[in-house]
């Protein structure tokens, strides 16, 4: 059933889901972060994921916060930089991870991420040094990245590092619904498809033959792109099978790590209605929060410098990393 909607008062001038989304994805003045350390996390096939590590000022040791961007994004997306800044202020070391084939990881990529490639996150966790993960790890991810984290959590948890909690913001719980909403949006949908197509074609990929490159150039919608390019590229017999095997909504009952799920009623790209079809009593580790506004990855509310998303995930992470394991109320 649908969780009760939490009230939301948008921060002027970001009224409505589209403006909230544009503020989150394309705001040209993201927060300044302290100097970081570039890491390259090797994958078993020879590719590597770029990551940027930031360490807080001296304070009590806290878990590493691993942040993951969404489709056609990177470590530099405004919403991700804002979360990094908020967590650093609270004493969390922060690692901003770039998915395989995205702009920052491009120099060492010969393939690309997709909705179901959560094994890349598992491999990234496995190669992190113990000096970073000794206090445990918390993960926050947005949009497609949120889907990957939910799928990762539904797998058998890795022996190390210890995952204390996670947050998924605006994830596509039902892929077909999200793809249809994106395709139906004449402004955001076209822009997102163009960015995604350019990103995929920029990778000197071993697994993207010329016939699939031509299909990528022809695709007129995200649904068509996933049907004609992504599904056959990664061995799925059809788009329907691709979605069924990589459905975040189906992963929720198998999650055992405390997980915050944050979605907005006016999200123009990921319909919140997907929450209505989930039996939340069968998902005891998941805290679903449905917000009456916030757009896609936005949640910029009135009277606060930090977004509702940043404040909520930070409070959640402080709770799951406390000695008594308390969470947010």
Buried (B, 14 or more C-beta within 10 A) or exposed (E): EBBEBBEBEBBEEBEEBBBBBBBBBEBEEBBEBEEBEEBBBEBEEEBBBBBBBBBBEEEEEBBBBBBBBBBBBBBBBBBBBBBBBBBBEBBBBBBBBBBBBBBBBBEBBBBBBBBBBBBBBBBBBEBBEEEBBBBBBBBBBBBBBBBBBBBBBBBEBBEBBBBBBBBBBBBBBBBBBBBBBBBEBEEBBBBBBEBBBEBBBBBEBEEBEEEBBEBBEEBEBBBBBBBBBBBBBBEBEEBEEBBEEBBBBBBBBBBEBBBBBBBBBBBBBBBBBBBEEBEBEEBEBBBBBBBBBBBBBBBBBEEEEBBBBBBBBBBBBBBBBEEEEEBBE
